[in-house]
Each structure stands twice: as C-alpha cells, then as structure tokens.
Amino acid sequence: MSTPTPFQVAIEQSTIDAILSKVKAYEWHEMPEIDPGADRWAYGADMEYMKELCAYWVAEFDWRAAEAKLNAFPQFKATIEDQEIHFYHVKGSGSAPQPVILTHGWPGSVFEFLGVIDLLAHPENHGGDAEDGLSLVIPSLPGYGFSGKPKKPLGPKRTAELWDRLMRETLGYDTYIAQGGDWGSVVSGFLAYNHGTNKGGGCKAVHLNMWGIRPDTKPETEEEQAWAAAAAFDFEMEGAYLRLQMTKPQSLSYAMMDSPVGAAAWITEKFNGWSDTRGPNGSHIENAYTKDQLLTNIMIYLVTGTFNTATWFYRGMMEEGGSNMAPGDTLEIPTGFMRMPEEGKFISIPPRSMAEKAFNIIHWTEPSEGGHFAALETGPVFADDVSTFAKQVKG
C-alpha cells in the first residue's frame, strides 16, 4: 500500500505525432451500400462518419486542450497490492461531505465524469446547497488509461477488492457510496455485494445506471418477459464484441494496438449504438457527443497504449466466474437505479418489479433522455440523480 502521489497528464509530443501520422496514412477500404434512410451503422462503424471524424482529428482536434481539461481536478496514483491505480480525488463542500466512488467502464474512461465533478462536489456553484457536496473518488480501471497495466487479466470482483482498500485504507473513508455504469455497475455491484457495511466492508449504498451484477431472478410478468426476450435478441445482434473480448482479447489487440483508426472505429460504434442519439432531424451520434468528446476518450486509450489491457477485463470477469450473485442471494444495502431510456437492450435495467426481487431499492428513476454513458450524455440530470440518492442515505 502506497501513499497517494499527485499526478498530471503530460503526453510526449512524439506520441501524439505518431498517432496522427497513422491516422493521416490510413488507407480506406469498402463499405456495403446503404439504402436511403437505412441505418448507416448496421454493418458496424459508418465509414462516412469515420472519414469525417478522422479529418477533424488531424486538422482541428487539440489534445493539449483536452489534456488541460483532464488536469483541471486533483489526480493521484497509488499502488494497492502491486496494482498501480490512477484516480481523481475531489473533496466536497459542506461540513461532512459523503464520499462517493464513481467507476467508468468500456469503452469509456474517467473523462466521462469530468463534467459532473463540480456539480456533485460543489453544488453551491450551481444554485444548490454546499451541505449537499460530495467527496468524489474517480479511478481508472486497472489496465485502463492512466492506471497501471496488470500482468494478467483481472476482473470486477478483484477490482472491487482494490477499490474497497483504496477508499478505506489509502484514503481513510470508513464508509462510502459506490456508483457506476457499464463495468462500473459490475464493480460497484460487487462492492455492495462483497464489501457492503453489512459484511464488514465500507460500501454503505450503491447507485447503478446499468444492469451489472446479476441475481438469479426469473422474468415472470408480461413486462419482465418482454424485457428478457428483447435482451436475448439484442445480445445475439450486438454481443459479438463481448464474446471476442472475453475469450480472445489478445488476438484483437494485434490489429487495434497498431491502428488508431481501427481502435477509434471499434469504440465509436459503441458510443453510437448505446447512446441517446435522437434529435429533431433523426438519429446522429453528434446529437449526443461532440467530436472533441469522442476523440478525447479515444485518445486516452491511444496515448496510454491500453486498448489491449482494457479488453483483458472481459477475460478477467470470465476467469473470476462471471458477474452473477450466488443462487438465492440478494443485495441488502440501499440501492438506487437510474434506468436510462436509450441503454443498449441487453445491458438495460429490467422493469422495477424484477429488480426488486433481489435489490433493496430505495431510489428509482427513469429519465426521458440519455443512454449508456449517463454522466457524459446527461450531465446535470445524472448529477441530480446521484445527489438525490446520496441525500437519501446520508447519516
């Protein structure tokens, strides 16, 4: 266990230049013809949009501006059981700010949370009450971004162990709230399940915006069965990436580690497919994100060379035995769900009636907008939901 060391993102210009040179030199290939009005992403990443994104990347995107945004809040590194962890640590306003650990997933990064940090930590800057301020810890998953690369795959159960030690032993928080989407929902779920205060750990409550850790509850009502059928169909249509990354991530890495455009397309396709891209003129990825946001997240994978080790997390989950609770188990600590309307179907939260069979739900919301990357997509809506849940479990 090490004492946290201050950290700043500072990427060598030669690294940036090497990435951009490969983007410029990329040789474009073929894409199937798409009928007018049909989904241009149906076969995978839309080449028309990828060409547009890459042209912007080499001509206008400013990594140094993105780097300045990443460095706008206090960052640290600490080593826990030989695993180096990068994290933001922002102390909240008020007399007794509750600590919250926010965990990202794939293909996201800590960048997802930058826009909600001040909203959550210092609500008085946004018309709120300083006493509702939260102390935030936002780590990069092992093998992701600025965290160290593990020597072999580790998954969400192991990460939850590291997070509990980070919060209690490294940072000195006796109890804390866990929040997450994507892998963050699984890690946060295991924090609540294996490291809850009811089991001698520090996690006192959990807020989730994806169906992560899974109970063995079965769909019963018509609504539950309809959700299960849609999830099963969508997994068949959309789950190939998961199967590949869970079984043979190393084979994928040989292409992606050498091709910034390949990695960008692999990641961008998920941001398009899992997000709320609805708009007045139809669906478009930039109804949800700017090019700068997409490229900042992509570049975090590229400048750190972590596309490979990030995908190991899927294999790590498989080697840990999956993301399921033991048969008949329930999660007892207070739980909040933020059920996003445009989440991918096979990872969407089921109807409340089904979730209530296994979770101690004290907070449930269904916003009218937003998808998989809730904090990045909805900003204040996400922050308000987390803040409201934190007030419910305060004390």
C-alpha positions in Angstrom: 0.0 0.0 0.0 1.5 3.3 -1.0 0.7 6.9 -0.2 -1.1 8.7 -3.0 1.3 10.7 -5.3 0.0 13.7 -7.2 -0.3 13.1 -10.9 -0.8 15.2 -14.1 -1.4 14.0 -17.6 1.6 15.0 -19.8 1.9 13.1 -23.0 5.1 13.4 -25.1 4.6 15.3 -28.4 6.2 12.4 -30.3 3.4 10.1 -29.1 0.8 12.5 -30.4 2.6 12.9 -33.7 3.0 9.1 -34.2 -0.8 8.6 -33.7 -1.7 11.4 -36.1 0.7 10.2 -38.7 -1.1 6.8 -38.7 -4.5 8.5 -39.0 -3.3 10.5 -42.0 -1.8 7.5 -43.7 -4.9 5.2 -43.2 -6.0 3.5 -46.4 -9.7 3.5 -46.6 -11.4 0.4 -47.9 -15.0 -0.7 -48.8 -18.3 -0.4 -47.0 -21.6 -2.0 -48.2 -24.1 0.2 -50.0 -26.8 1.5 -47.6 -30.3 2.2 -48.9 -31.5 5.8 -48.5 -32.9 6.2 -45.0 -31.5 3.0 -43.7 -29.2 2.7 -40.7 -25.6 3.5 -41.8 -24.2 1.8 -38.7 -26.0 -1.5 -39.3 -22.8 -3.3 -40.5 -20.6 -1.6 -37.9 -18.9 1.8 -37.8 -20.2 4.1 -40.6 -17.3 4.8 -42.9 -18.7 8.1 -44.0 -18.7 9.3 -40.4 -15.3 7.8 -39.6 -13.8 9.7 -42.5 -15.4 12.9 -41.2 -14.1 12.2 -37.6 -10.6 11.4 -38.8 -10.4 14.6 -41.0 -11.3 16.6 -37.9 -8.8 14.6 -35.8 -5.8 15.5 -37.9 -6.8 19.1 -38.7 -8.6 20.5 -35.7 -8.6 18.3 -32.6 -6.4 19.7 -29.9 -5.0 17.1 -27.5 -3.4 19.8 -25.4 -6.7 21.4 -24.7 -8.2 18.0 -23.8 -5.1 17.4 -21.5 -5.8 20.7 -19.8 -9.4 19.6 -19.0 -8.1 16.3 -17.7 -5.7 18.2 -15.4 -8.3 20.6 -14.1 -9.0 18.5 -11.0 -6.7 16.8 -8.5 -5.3 13.5 -9.7 -3.2 10.9 -7.9 -1.6 7.5 -8.2 -1.3 4.9 -5.5 -0.2 1.2 -5.5 -2.5 -1.3 -3.9 -1.2 -4.9 -3.8 1.2 -4.3 -6.7 -1.5 -2.7 -8.8 -1.0 1.0 -9.7 -4.3 2.9 -9.6 -4.9 6.4 -11.1 -7.7 8.4 -9.6 -9.2 11.8 -9.2 -9.9 12.8 -5.6 -12.0 16.0 -5.2 -13.1 16.9 -1.7 -16.7 18.2 -1.5 -18.1 21.3 0.1 -20.0 21.4 3.3 -19.3 20.3 6.9 -19.4 16.5 6.3 -19.4 15.6 2.6 -20.2 12.0 1.9 -17.6 10.1 -0.1 -18.7 8.6 -3.5 -16.5 6.4 -5.7 -17.6 6.7 -9.4 -16.4 3.9 -11.7 -16.4 4.0 -15.5 -16.5 1.1 -17.9 -15.6 0.1 -21.5 -15.1 1.8 -23.9 -15.2 4.8 -21.6 -12.8 6.4 -19.2 -12.6 8.8 -16.3 -13.3 11.5 -18.9 -17.0 10.6 -18.7 -17.2 12.2 -15.2 -15.3 15.4 -15.7 -18.5 17.4 -16.5 -20.3 16.4 -13.3 -17.4 16.8 -10.8 -18.2 20.4 -9.8 -21.9 19.8 -9.9 -21.5 17.0 -7.3 -18.7 18.3 -5.2 -19.6 21.9 -5.1 -23.4 22.3 -5.7 -23.3 25.8 -4.3 -21.6 26.9 -7.5 -24.8 25.8 -9.4 -27.6 27.1 -7.2 -27.5 24.3 -4.7 -26.7 23.8 -1.1 -23.0 23.4 -0.1 -24.0 20.9 2.6 -25.0 18.5 -0.2 -21.5 18.4 -1.5 -19.9 15.0 -2.1 -16.3 14.0 -1.9 -15.5 12.2 -5.2 -13.0 9.4 -6.0 -12.9 8.6 -9.7 -10.4 5.8 -10.5 -9.3 4.5 -13.9 -9.9 0.7 -14.0 -6.8 -1.5 -13.9 -5.3 -1.6 -17.4 -7.3 1.4 -18.5 -6.0 4.9 -19.2 -3.5 6.2 -16.6 -3.8 3.2 -14.2 -1.1 0.6 -14.4 -1.3 -2.4 -16.7 -1.9 -5.7 -14.8 0.4 -8.6 -15.6 -2.6 -10.8 -16.4 -6.4 -10.2 -16.7 -8.3 -9.3 -13.6 -12.0 -8.6 -13.4 -14.7 -6.7 -11.5 -14.5 -8.8 -8.3 -10.8 -8.2 -7.9 -11.2 -4.6 -8.8 -13.9 -4.2 -6.1 -11.4 -5.5 -3.6 -8.9 -2.9 -4.7 -11.5 -0.1 -4.6 -12.5 -1.0 -1.0 -8.9 -0.9 0.1 -8.4 2.4 -1.8 -11.4 4.0 -0.1 -10.8 2.7 3.4 -7.1 2.2 3.8 -5.5 4.6 1.3 -8.0 7.5 1.6 -9.3 6.8 5.1 -13.0 6.7 4.4 -14.8 4.4 6.8 -17.9 4.2 4.6 -18.8 5.3 1.1 -21.3 5.2 -1.7 -20.5 3.3 -4.9 -21.8 4.4 -8.3 -21.2 3.0 -11.8 -22.4 2.2 -15.3 -21.0 -0.4 -17.7 -18.1 -2.2 -15.9 -18.6 0.4 -13.2 -22.0 -1.1 -12.4 -20.5 -4.6 -12.0 -17.6 -3.3 -9.9 -20.0 -1.2 -7.8 -22.3 -4.1 -7.5 -19.5 -6.3 -6.2 -18.5 -3.5 -3.8 -22.1 -3.6 -2.4 -22.4 -7.5 -2.5 -18.9 -8.5 -1.2 -17.8 -5.3 0.6 -21.0 -3.8 2.0 -21.1 -2.5 5.5 -23.3 -5.5 6.4 -20.4 -7.7 5.5 -17.6 -5.7 7.2 -16.7 -3.6 4.2 -17.1 0.1 3.6 -19.8 0.3 0.9 -23.0 1.6 2.6 -25.1 2.2 -0.6 -24.9 1.7 -4.3 -26.3 3.7 -7.3 -26.3 2.0 -10.7 -27.2 3.1 -14.2 -26.7 -0.3 -15.9 -27.8 -3.9 -15.1 -24.4 -5.1 -14.0 -24.1 -7.7 -11.2 -26.9 -10.2 -11.9 -29.2 -12.0 -9.5 -30.9 -15.3 -10.5 -34.3 -13.8 -10.6 -36.5 -15.0 -13.4 -38.9 -12.9 -15.5 -42.5 -13.5 -14.6 -44.8 -10.7 -15.6 -45.5 -9.9 -19.3 -43.4 -6.8 -19.0 -40.5 -8.7 -17.5 -40.7 -11.4 -20.1 -40.8 -8.8 -22.9 -37.7 -7.2 -21.5 -35.9 -10.6 -21.3 -36.8 -11.5 -24.8 -35.6 -8.2 -26.2 -32.4 -8.5 -24.2 -31.7 -12.0 -25.5 -32.3 -10.9 -29.1 -30.2 -7.8 -28.7 -27.3 -9.9 -27.3 -27.4 -12.1 -30.4 -27.2 -9.0 -32.6 -24.8 -6.9 -30.5 -22.8 -9.2 -28.2 -20.1 -10.4 -30.6 -17.6 -7.8 -29.2 -18.2 -9.1 -25.7 -17.6 -12.7 -26.7 -14.4 -11.8 -28.5 -13.0 -9.7 -25.7 -14.0 -12.3 -23.1 -12.3 -15.2 -24.9 -9.6 -14.0 -27.3 -8.7 -10.4 -26.5 -5.1 -10.8 -27.4 -5.9 -11.7 -31.0 -7.9 -8.5 -31.3 -5.0 -6.5 -29.9 -2.7 -7.0 -32.8 -4.9 -5.0 -35.1 -6.1 -2.4 -32.7 -2.8 -1.6 -31.0 -1.3 -0.7 -34.4 -4.3 1.2 -35.9 -5.6 4.4 -34.3 -8.4 4.4 -36.9 -9.3 0.8 -36.1 -9.5 1.5 -32.4 -11.5 4.7 -33.0 -14.0 2.8 -35.1 -14.3 0.0 -32.6 -15.0 2.5 -29.8 -17.1 5.0 -31.8 -19.5 2.3 -33.0 -20.4 1.5 -29.3 -20.9 5.2 -28.5 -23.3 5.5 -31.4 -25.2 2.2 -30.7 -25.5 2.6 -26.9 -26.3 6.3 -26.6 -29.3 8.5 -27.0 -28.6 9.9 -30.5 -32.2 11.0 -31.1 -32.7 14.5 -32.5 -35.2 16.7 -34.3 -33.7 15.7 -37.7 -33.3 12.0 -36.9 -30.6 9.9 -35.2 -27.0 11.1 -35.3 -24.1 10.5 -33.0 -23.4 14.2 -32.6 -26.8 14.7 -31.0 -25.1 13.0 -28.0 -21.5 14.0 -28.3 -19.1 16.4 -29.9 -16.2 15.2 -32.0 -13.9 16.6 -29.3 -15.6 14.5 -26.6 -15.4 11.3 -28.7 -11.7 11.9 -29.6 -10.7 12.8 -26.1 -11.9 9.4 -24.9 -10.4 7.6 -27.8 -7.1 9.3 -27.3 -6.9 8.2 -23.7 -6.7 4.7 -24.9 -4.2 5.5 -27.6 -1.7 7.8 -25.7 -1.5 5.2 -22.9 -1.4 2.2 -25.1 -4.2 0.5 -23.1 -6.6 -0.8 -25.7 -5.2 -4.3 -25.2 -5.2 -4.4 -21.4 -8.6 -2.7 -21.2 -10.2 -5.6 -23.1 -8.5 -8.1 -20.7 -11.1 -7.0 -18.2 -13.7 -9.2 -20.1 -11.4 -12.2 -19.8 -10.8 -11.4 -16.2 -14.6 -11.5 -15.5 -14.8 -14.9 -17.1 -11.9 -16.3 -15.1 -13.5 -14.9 -11.9 -16.6 -16.9 -12.6 -18.8 -14.2 -14.1 -21.0 -11.4 -12.7 -23.7 -13.3 -11.0 -24.8 -13.4 -7.4 -25.0 -16.8 -5.8 -28.4 -18.5 -6.3 -31.0 -17.1 -3.9 -28.8 -14.2 -2.8 -30.0 -10.6 -2.6 -28.2 -7.3 -2.3 -29.2 -5.9 1.1 -27.7 -2.4 1.3 -29.7 0.6 0.0 -29.7 0.6 -3.8 -30.6 3.2 -6.4 -31.3 2.6 -10.1 -31.2 5.2 -12.9 -32.9 3.4 -15.8 -31.8 5.2 -19.0 -34.3 5.1 -21.9 -31.7 4.5 -24.7 -29.4 2.0 -23.0 -28.5 -1.0 -25.1 -31.3 -3.6 -24.6 -29.1 -6.5 -23.5 -27.5 -4.3 -20.8 -30.6 -2.3 -19.8 -32.0 -2.4 -16.4 -35.1 -4.6 -16.2 -38.5 -3.5 -15.0 -38.6 -2.4 -11.4 -40.8 -5.4 -10.4 -38.0 -7.7 -11.4 -35.1 -5.7 -9.9 -37.0 -5.5 -6.6 -36.8 -9.3 -6.2 -33.1 -9.1 -5.5 -32.2 -5.5 -4.6 -33.1 -3.2 -1.6 -34.3 -0.4 -3.9 -34.9 2.9 -2.2 -34.5 5.1 -5.3 -35.7 4.5 -8.8 -35.8 7.0 -11.7 -36.5 6.7 -15.4 -35.2 9.9 -17.2 -36.7 10.9 -20.5 -33.3 11.1 -22.2 -29.9 9.5 -22.1 -28.2 6.2 -22.7 -25.3 4.1 -21.7 -22.8 6.8 -20.9 -25.2 8.6 -18.5 -22.8 11.1 -16.9 -21.3 12.2 -20.2 -24.6 12.3 -22.0 -26.9 14.0 -19.5 -24.5 15.9 -17.2 -26.9 17.7 -14.7 -29.6 15.0 -14.9 -27.1 12.4 -13.8 -25.6 14.7 -11.1 -29.0 15.5 -9.7 -29.9 11.8 -9.6 -26.7 10.8 -7.7 -27.1 13.8 -5.4 -30.7 12.9 -4.6 -29.7 9.3 -3.8 -26.8 10.5 -1.6 -29.2 12.6 0.4 -31.5 9.6 1.0 -28.6 7.6 2.5 -27.0 10.4 4.5 -26.4 9.8 8.1 
